[in-house]
Amino acid sequence: MTSMGFQTQPKEFEYMAPANLEDASKLYLSYGEKACILAGGTDIVPLMKRGLLAPECVIDITKIPDMSYIRLEDGVLKLGALTTIEDFRESPLIEQNYPALHMASEVMGSTIIRNLATVGANICRASPASDMAPPLVVLGANLRIFGPKGVRTTPIEDFFLGFGRSEMAAGEILCEIEVPASPDKQAFMKLKRTKEDLAKINISTAFNLSDDKCSGIKIALGSVAPKVVRAEKTEKFLEGKELSEANIEEAKRIICREINPIDDVRSTAEYRMEMSKVLLGRVIRLALKGGW
């Protein structure tokens, strides 16, 4: 059956709902690329309906207990991979202590999408337009990944390899995100065509401020390269300096040399290049102000 040129009924597939990560990993390993993981379903279900994704097996991990939580343990923020974006938006802990994450959750999709979409799936999709990835990158998040060899930890910044590609190995499933610190100043901004659209460009920053000089500054951008990228040269220039208008203007010139945007249905490379400069200034000022 088709509608407006799209297939509306996915091909037949096996549905598995394992009760624990061990069983889920074994299933995923046995089916390999013929299987896909179902978390929120906001990405894979539309793709399956359009005939763009046709797995032989769908592995539903939503029945696995203790995979959705937001908690602070010994100063480390721990996030279950099945925690929804709406859970982020409604969490006082996130809003008060991790404003960049809260800002990202506020502007991601519709209410329906936020109640279904999970932080783990948003990361594992490895989309350069991911809204949760830039703030997690600037906050130095680590990913705990369960697989055939047990649990391993990797920095989120090393996780993304390119458009739709990550370092996830066969049979591996993201189970937890850890955020080790919360810098004093944080912010996130997103430019999009409509309220529910993916980002034309997004940007996040985090830093500490002492004697009007910034330290430990990190800047990450999405939708300006095949993966979410750190603006390391811009960070190096701003490190230890006052965030004056003159220094911000120079940082704008530097950041253009660190991104490689493209033309697509949402925007042009030229527009993204220009707006990367504009949003850099805005996100730094927003962080200095303490949020919206």
KEKE-3310 file (N, C-alpha, C; in steps of 0.2 Angstrom, whole numbers, plus 5000, padded with zeros to 4 digits):
npx = (5004:5003:5005:5004:5015:5023:5027:5016:5015:5026:5038:5036:5042:5052:5048:5056:5057:5067:5071:5082:5098:5108:5102:5097:5109:5114:5104:5105:5118:5117:5109:5115:5117:5105:5096:5087:5087:5074:5069:5063:5057:5055:5063:5066:5053:5046:5055:5054:5041:5041:5048:5062:5069:5072:5072:5075:5073:5066:5072:5066:5070:5063:5057:5066:5072:5076:5082:5079:5082:5086:5099:5110:5126:5138:5143:5142:5132:5120:5113:5100:5099:5086:5079:5068:5067:5057:5057:5070:5067:5057:5064:5070:5083:5090:5087:5091:5105:5111:5110:5112:5108:5095:5090:5092:5083:5071:5069:5068:5059:5041:5029:5024:5034:5045:5040:5042:5054:5071:5086:5096:5094:5094:5108:5114:5109:5118:5117:5122:5114:5109:5101:5104:5117:5128:5127:5130:5143:5150:5150:5157:5153:5153:5150:5142:5143:5135:5140:5144:5157:5155:5154:5159:5167:5166:5172:5160:5163:5172:5164:5156:5158:5155:5142:5128:5136:5145:5156:5151:5151:5147:5133:5132:5125:5119:5119:5120:5123:5136:5139:5152:5155:5149:5150:5151:5145:5134:5126:5114:5109:5098:5095:5081:5069:5055:5045:5046:5056:5071:5088:5095:5106:5115:5122:5132:5139:5151:5158:5170:5170:5181:5187:5182:5188:5187:5188:5193:5184:5172:5166:5153:5147:5132:5126:5134:5144:5150:5148:5144:5154:5169:5174:5189:5200:5194:5191:5204:5208:5200:5202:5206:5204:5195:5178:5175:5167:5176:5185:5176:5171:5183:5184:5173:5178:5187:5180:5174:5184:5184:5173:5163:5151:5136:5125:5108:5091:5087:5094:5108:5125:5132:5123:5123:5137:5138:5129:5134:5144:5136:5128:5137:5142:5129:5127:5137:5135:5122:5126:5134:5124:5116:5106:5090)
npy = (4994:5011:5029:5045:5043:5036:5021:5013:5003:4993:4980:4963:4957:4950:4951:4955:4955:4957:4953:4958:4966:4957:4947:4955:4959:4947:4944:4954:4953:4941:4943:4953:4966:4964:4967:4979:4991:4995:5009:5023:5024:5035:5037:5025:5019:5028:5027:5013:5012:5020:5012:5013:5007:4990:4979:4962:4958:4966:4973:4976:4986:4992:4985:4982:4983:4997:5007:5019:5034:5048:5054:5059:5054:5054:5066:5064:5065:5054:5046:5036:5026:5025:5036:5049:5063:5072:5069:5075:5088:5091:5089:5095:5094:5094:5106:5115:5113:5108:5117:5118:5106:5106:5117:5111:5101:5108:5113:5103:5095:5090:5090:5077:5070:5072:5065:5052:5050:5045:5049:5040:5035:5046:5049:5037:5037:5045:5057:5072:5082:5081:5086:5083:5080:5090:5098:5087:5084:5096:5096:5085:5072:5054:5038:5023:5007:4992:4976:4961:4958:4963:4978:4994:5010:5025:5041:5053:5061:5054:5045:5047:5045:5049:5054:5046:5036:5027:5022:5010:4993:4977:4969:4978:4989:5005:5009:5019:5036:5046:5061:5070:5083:5100:5114:5131:5141:5138:5135:5132:5133:5134:5134:5133:5128:5127:5125:5111:5106:5098:5103:5118:5123:5120:5124:5123:5128:5128:5133:5139:5153:5165:5179:5187:5180:5167:5149:5132:5131:5125:5122:5116:5111:5107:5100:5106:5099:5082:5076:5080:5093:5099:5115:5118:5126:5139:5138:5137:5150:5158:5153:5157:5171:5187:5187:5197:5209:5212:5200:5190:5193:5191:5177:5173:5174:5164:5152:5149:5143:5130:5122:5113:5115:5110:5111:5107:5101:5109:5120:5131:5130:5142:5150:5143:5144:5158:5159:5152:5160:5170:5163:5159:5170:5173:5162:5162:5174:5171:5161:5168:5176:5167:5160:5158)
npz = (5000:4996:4999:4993:4986:4995:5003:5015:5023:5032:5027:5032:5047:5060:5078:5092:5110:5121:5139:5145:5145:5141:5133:5123:5117:5112:5103:5094:5090:5083:5072:5066:5054:5049:5058:5069:5082:5093:5101:5105:5093:5084:5073:5066:5063:5054:5043:5040:5036:5025:5017:5017:5026:5030:5040:5045:5058:5072:5087:5102:5115:5125:5135:5144:5161:5171:5163:5160:5167:5177:5187:5200:5205:5216:5211:5198:5183:5179:5165:5159:5144:5139:5143:5140:5129:5134:5147:5151:5148:5158:5170:5186:5190:5179:5173:5182:5184:5173:5161:5147:5142:5145:5138:5125:5125:5126:5113:5104:5092:5092:5106:5106:5099:5108:5119:5115:5109:5113:5123:5121:5108:5100:5101:5096:5083:5076:5069:5061:5064:5076:5091:5105:5105:5104:5116:5125:5121:5124:5137:5141:5140:5143:5136:5141:5135:5132:5127:5118:5125:5137:5147:5141:5141:5132:5126:5121:5111:5103:5098:5087:5069:5057:5045:5050:5055:5068:5081:5086:5089:5083:5090:5100:5113:5118:5134:5145:5149:5155:5163:5168:5174:5178:5170:5175:5166:5153:5137:5124:5107:5093:5076:5065:5052:5055:5070:5073:5066:5060:5064:5055:5059:5074:5090:5104:5120:5134:5149:5162:5172:5178:5187:5176:5165:5154:5156:5152:5140:5129:5113:5102:5087:5077:5061:5052:5047:5042:5054:5072:5078:5086:5089:5090:5087:5089:5102:5108:5105:5113:5126:5142:5140:5141:5138:5128:5116:5106:5106:5104:5091:5084:5086:5079:5066:5066:5068:5056:5049:5053:5050:5039:5030:5020:5006:5007:5009:5019:5021:5015:5011:5012:5019:5031:5035:5037:5048:5058:5063:5068:5078:5086:5093:5099:5107:5116:5123:5128:5137:5146:5151:5158:5153:5145)
capx = (5000:5006:5001:5008:5022:5027:5025:5014:5015:5032:5038:5036:5049:5052:5048:5059:5057:5071:5070:5088:5103:5112:5098:5096:5115:5115:5100:5108:5124:5116:5105:5119:5115:5098:5091:5088:5085:5068:5069:5057:5054:5053:5067:5065:5046:5044:5059:5051:5034:5043:5052:5069:5073:5068:5075:5072:5071:5066:5073:5063:5073:5060:5055:5072:5071:5081:5085:5076:5083:5091:5101:5116:5129:5145:5144:5142:5125:5119:5106:5098:5098:5079:5076:5065:5068:5053:5060:5075:5064:5054:5068:5072:5090:5093:5086:5095:5112:5114:5105:5113:5104:5088:5089:5091:5077:5066:5068:5068:5053:5035:5028:5023:5041:5049:5038:5044:5062:5075:5092:5101:5093:5096:5115:5116:5108:5124:5115:5125:5109:5107:5101:5107:5124:5132:5128:5134:5150:5154:5150:5162:5150:5155:5145:5143:5140:5135:5141:5146:5162:5153:5152:5165:5166:5170:5170:5155:5166:5175:5159:5154:5163:5152:5135:5125:5141:5148:5161:5147:5152:5142:5130:5133:5119:5121:5115:5120:5127:5138:5141:5156:5155:5144:5153:5147:5141:5132:5120:5113:5105:5096:5091:5077:5064:5049:5046:5047:5061:5078:5092:5099:5113:5114:5128:5132:5146:5151:5165:5170:5172:5185:5190:5180:5191:5185:5193:5190:5179:5171:5161:5152:5141:5129:5123:5139:5150:5147:5146:5145:5161:5171:5178:5195:5204:5191:5191:5210:5209:5196:5204:5210:5203:5189:5173:5173:5165:5182:5187:5170:5172:5189:5182:5169:5182:5191:5176:5172:5189:5183:5167:5162:5143:5134:5119:5103:5084:5085:5098:5113:5132:5134:5119:5126:5143:5137:5125:5139:5147:5130:5126:5143:5141:5123:5127:5142:5131:5117:5129:5136:5118:5114:5100:5084)
capy = (5000:5017:5035:5051:5040:5032:5014:5015:4997:4990:4973:4958:4956:4947:4956:4952:4960:4954:4956:4961:4968:4951:4944:4959:4959:4941:4944:4959:4950:4935:4945:4958:4971:4963:4969:4986:4992:5000:5013:5027:5023:5041:5037:5019:5017:5031:5024:5007:5014:5022:5006:5014:5002:4984:4974:4955:4958:4972:4971:4981:4986:4996:4981:4981:4987:5002:5010:5026:5038:5054:5054:5062:5050:5056:5072:5063:5064:5047:5046:5030:5027:5026:5042:5053:5070:5076:5068:5080:5095:5091:5087:5101:5093:5096:5113:5120:5111:5107:5121:5117:5100:5108:5121:5107:5097:5113:5115:5097:5092:5092:5086:5070:5067:5072:5060:5046:5050:5044:5052:5035:5034:5052:5049:5032:5039:5048:5062:5078:5087:5079:5091:5082:5078:5096:5099:5082:5085:5101:5094:5080:5065:5047:5033:5016:5003:4985:4972:4954:4958:4967:4985:4998:5017:5029:5048:5054:5065:5049:5040:5049:5044:5052:5054:5040:5031:5028:5017:5005:4987:4972:4967:4983:4993:5010:5008:5024:5042:5049:5068:5071:5089:5105:5121:5137:5144:5134:5137:5129:5137:5130:5137:5128:5131:5127:5123:5104:5103:5097:5109:5120:5123:5121:5125:5123:5130:5127:5136:5142:5160:5168:5186:5189:5176:5160:5143:5126:5132:5120:5124:5111:5113:5102:5102:5110:5094:5075:5074:5085:5094:5103:5121:5118:5132:5144:5137:5139:5157:5161:5151:5162:5178:5190:5186:5204:5209:5211:5193:5186:5195:5187:5170:5172:5173:5158:5147:5148:5139:5124:5119:5111:5114:5108:5113:5102:5103:5113:5126:5131:5130:5149:5152:5139:5147:5164:5159:5149:5166:5174:5159:5158:5176:5173:5157:5164:5179:5167:5157:5173:5179:5162:5156:5162)
capz = (5000:4996:5000:4991:4984:5000:5006:5021:5027:5032:5026:5038:5051:5067:5083:5099:5116:5127:5145:5148:5140:5138:5128:5118:5114:5109:5097:5089:5087:5079:5066:5063:5050:5047:5064:5071:5089:5094:5107:5104:5086:5080:5067:5062:5061:5048:5038:5039:5033:5018:5013:5017:5031:5030:5045:5046:5065:5076:5094:5106:5121:5130:5140:5149:5166:5174:5157:5160:5174:5178:5194:5202:5209:5217:5207:5191:5181:5175:5161:5156:5137:5137:5145:5134:5129:5138:5154:5151:5149:5165:5176:5189:5191:5172:5172:5187:5184:5166:5157:5140:5140:5146:5132:5119:5126:5125:5106:5100:5090:5095:5112:5104:5098:5114:5124:5112:5107:5119:5122:5118:5101:5097:5100:5091:5076:5073:5064:5062:5066:5083:5096:5111:5105:5105:5123:5128:5119:5127:5144:5141:5142:5142:5134:5143:5130:5133:5121:5119:5129:5143:5147:5139:5141:5127:5126:5116:5106:5099:5096:5080:5064:5051:5044:5052:5057:5074:5083:5089:5086:5082:5096:5106:5114:5122:5140:5150:5147:5161:5162:5174:5177:5175:5171:5177:5161:5148:5133:5117:5102:5087:5070:5061:5048:5058:5077:5074:5061:5062:5064:5050:5062:5081:5093:5112:5123:5141:5151:5168:5172:5184:5185:5169:5160:5153:5156:5150:5136:5124:5108:5098:5082:5073:5054:5048:5044:5042:5061:5077:5078:5091:5087:5094:5086:5092:5109:5110:5105:5118:5132:5146:5138:5143:5132:5126:5110:5101:5106:5101:5084:5081:5087:5073:5060:5067:5068:5049:5046:5057:5048:5032:5029:5013:5003:5007:5008:5024:5020:5010:5015:5013:5025:5038:5037:5040:5054:5063:5066:5072:5083:5091:5097:5103:5112:5122:5127:5132:5143:5151:5155:5163:5150:5142)
cpx = (5004:5002:5006:5015:5026:5023:5022:5013:5022:5032:5038:5043:5047:5052:5051:5059:5061:5070:5076:5093:5107:5109:5098:5103:5116:5111:5103:5114:5122:5113:5110:5116:5107:5093:5092:5085:5079:5069:5063:5054:5053:5057:5065:5058:5045:5049:5056:5045:5036:5047:5059:5073:5068:5071:5071:5070:5071:5067:5071:5066:5069:5057:5060:5072:5077:5085:5083:5077:5087:5093:5108:5120:5136:5147:5144:5134:5125:5113:5105:5097:5091:5076:5074:5067:5064:5055:5066:5072:5060:5058:5071:5080:5093:5093:5090:5103:5115:5109:5106:5109:5097:5086:5088:5085:5070:5064:5068:5061:5047:5034:5027:5030:5045:5047:5040:5051:5066:5082:5097:5100:5095:5104:5117:5114:5114:5122:5119:5120:5106:5107:5104:5114:5129:5133:5132:5141:5154:5154:5154:5159:5153:5149:5147:5139:5141:5135:5143:5152:5161:5152:5159:5162:5170:5167:5165:5158:5170:5170:5157:5159:5161:5145:5132:5130:5144:5152:5157:5149:5146:5139:5130:5127:5121:5116:5115:5125:5129:5141:5145:5156:5150:5147:5148:5142:5140:5126:5120:5108:5104:5093:5088:5072:5057:5050:5048:5052:5067:5082:5095:5106:5111:5121:5127:5139:5145:5158:5164:5172:5175:5188:5189:5184:5188:5190:5189:5184:5179:5165:5160:5146:5139:5127:5128:5145:5146:5145:5147:5152:5163:5175:5184:5199:5201:5191:5198:5211:5206:5198:5208:5209:5196:5184:5171:5171:5170:5184:5182:5170:5178:5187:5177:5173:5185:5186:5174:5178:5188:5177:5167:5155:5142:5127:5114:5096:5083:5089:5104:5120:5133:5130:5122:5133:5142:5133:5129:5142:5142:5129:5131:5142:5135:5124:5132:5138:5126:5120:5131:5130:5115:5107:5095:5081)
cpy = (5006:5023:5041:5049:5036:5026:5016:5009:4994:4983:4969:4958:4953:4952:4952:4957:4957:4957:4959:4962:4962:4948:4948:4959:4953:4941:4949:4957:4945:4938:4950:4964:4970:4965:4976:4986:4997:5002:5017:5026:5029:5041:5031:5017:5021:5029:5017:5008:5016:5017:5008:5010:4996:4978:4967:4955:4965:4970:4977:4981:4990:4992:4980:4985:4992:5005:5017:5030:5044:5055:5056:5057:5052:5062:5071:5062:5058:5047:5039:5031:5028:5032:5046:5060:5074:5075:5073:5087:5096:5091:5094:5100:5095:5103:5117:5119:5110:5111:5120:5111:5102:5112:5117:5103:5102:5114:5109:5095:5094:5088:5079:5066:5067:5067:5053:5045:5049:5047:5047:5035:5040:5052:5043:5033:5042:5053:5069:5084:5086:5085:5090:5081:5084:5098:5094:5082:5090:5100:5088:5073:5059:5043:5026:5012:4996:4981:4965:4953:4961:4974:4989:5005:5020:5036:5049:5057:5060:5044:5041:5048:5048:5052:5047:5034:5032:5022:5011:4998:4982:4969:4972:4987:4999:5009:5015:5030:5045:5056:5070:5078:5094:5111:5126:5140:5139:5137:5132:5133:5133:5134:5132:5132:5132:5124:5115:5101:5102:5103:5111:5120:5123:5121:5125:5125:5129:5129:5138:5149:5162:5174:5188:5185:5169:5155:5137:5126:5127:5123:5118:5113:5107:5105:5106:5106:5087:5073:5080:5086:5099:5109:5122:5124:5138:5144:5139:5146:5160:5159:5156:5169:5180:5189:5193:5204:5209:5204:5189:5187:5191:5180:5168:5170:5166:5152:5145:5143:5132:5120:5118:5110:5112:5111:5107:5105:5109:5120:5126:5132:5137:5151:5149:5143:5154:5164:5156:5155:5169:5170:5159:5164:5176:5168:5159:5169:5176:5164:5162:5176:5174:5159:5161:5167)
cpz = (5000:4997:4998:4989:4989:5002:5013:5026:5027:5030:5032:5041:5058:5072:5089:5104:5122:5133:5149:5143:5137:5133:5122:5114:5110:5102:5092:5086:5082:5072:5063:5060:5048:5053:5065:5078:5089:5101:5107:5098:5082:5073:5063:5060:5055:5042:5036:5034:5026:5014:5013:5022:5031:5034:5045:5054:5068:5084:5098:5113:5127:5136:5146:5154:5168:5168:5156:5167:5173:5185:5194:5207:5210:5213:5200:5189:5177:5172:5158:5149:5135:5140:5140:5135:5133:5145:5156:5153:5155:5171:5179:5190:5184:5171:5176:5186:5178:5161:5149:5138:5140:5140:5126:5119:5124:5118:5102:5099:5093:5102:5111:5103:5104:5119:5121:5112:5114:5117:5119:5110:5097:5096:5095:5084:5072:5068:5066:5065:5073:5088:5103:5111:5106:5113:5127:5127:5123:5135:5146:5143:5140:5141:5137:5138:5132:5127:5123:5124:5136:5142:5145:5140:5136:5127:5120:5110:5101:5096:5089:5075:5058:5050:5045:5054:5064:5076:5086:5085:5086:5089:5102:5106:5119:5128:5145:5147:5154:5159:5169:5178:5174:5176:5173:5172:5155:5144:5127:5113:5096:5082:5066:5057:5051:5065:5077:5069:5064:5061:5057:5053:5070:5084:5101:5114:5131:5143:5158:5168:5179:5183:5178:5164:5160:5153:5155:5145:5130:5119:5103:5093:5078:5066:5050:5046:5045:5049:5066:5078:5084:5087:5091:5093:5089:5099:5112:5110:5111:5125:5136:5145:5141:5137:5130:5119:5105:5101:5103:5093:5081:5081:5081:5067:5060:5065:5061:5046:5049:5055:5041:5030:5021:5012:5004:5007:5014:5024:5015:5014:5016:5019:5032:5040:5040:5047:5059:5067:5071:5078:5088:5096:5102:5109:5118:5126:5131:5138:5148:5155:5159:5160:5148:5147)
residu = (MET:THR:SER:MET:GLY:PHE:GLN:THR:GLN:PRO:LYS:GLU:PHE:GLU:TYR:MET:ALA:PRO:ALA:ASN:LEU:GLU:ASP:ALA:SER:LYS:LEU:TYR:LEU:SER:TYR:GLY:GLU:LYS:ALA:CYS:ILE:LEU:ALA:GLY:GLY:THR:ASP:ILE:VAL:PRO:LEU:MET:LYS:ARG:GLY:LEU:LEU:ALA:PRO:GLU:CYS:VAL:ILE:ASP:ILE:THR:LYS:ILE:PRO:ASP:MET:SER:TYR:ILE:ARG:LEU:GLU:ASP:GLY:VAL:LEU:LYS:LEU:GLY:ALA:LEU:THR:THR:ILE:GLU:ASP:PHE:ARG:GLU:SER:PRO:LEU:ILE:GLU:GLN:ASN:TYR:PRO:ALA:LEU:HIS:MET:ALA:SER:GLU:VAL:MET:GLY:SER:THR:ILE:ILE:ARG:ASN:LEU:ALA:THR:VAL:GLY:ALA:ASN:ILE:CYS:ARG:ALA:SER:PRO:ALA:SER:ASP:MET:ALA:PRO:PRO:LEU:VAL:VAL:LEU:GLY:ALA:ASN:LEU:ARG:ILE:PHE:GLY:PRO:LYS:GLY:VAL:ARG:THR:THR:PRO:ILE:GLU:ASP:PHE:PHE:LEU:GLY:PHE:GLY:ARG:SER:GLU:MET:ALA:ALA:GLY:GLU:ILE:LEU:CYS:GLU:ILE:GLU:VAL:PRO:ALA:SER:PRO:ASP:LYS:GLN:ALA:PHE:MET:LYS:LEU:LYS:ARG:THR:LYS:GLU:ASP:LEU:ALA:LYS:ILE:ASN:ILE:SER:THR:ALA:PHE:ASN:LEU:SER:ASP:ASP:LYS:CYS:SER:GLY:ILE:LYS:ILE:ALA:LEU:GLY:SER:VAL:ALA:PRO:LYS:VAL:VAL:ARG:ALA:GLU:LYS:THR:GLU:LYS:PHE:LEU:GLU:GLY:LYS:GLU:LEU:SER:GLU:ALA:ASN:ILE:GLU:GLU:ALA:LYS:ARG:ILE:ILE:CYS:ARG:GLU:ILE:ASN:PRO:ILE:ASP:ASP:VAL:ARG:SER:THR:ALA:GLU:TYR:ARG:MET:GLU:MET:SER:LYS:VAL:LEU:LEU:GLY:ARG:VAL:ILE:ARG:LEU:ALA:LEU:LYS:GLY:GLY:TRP)
# end
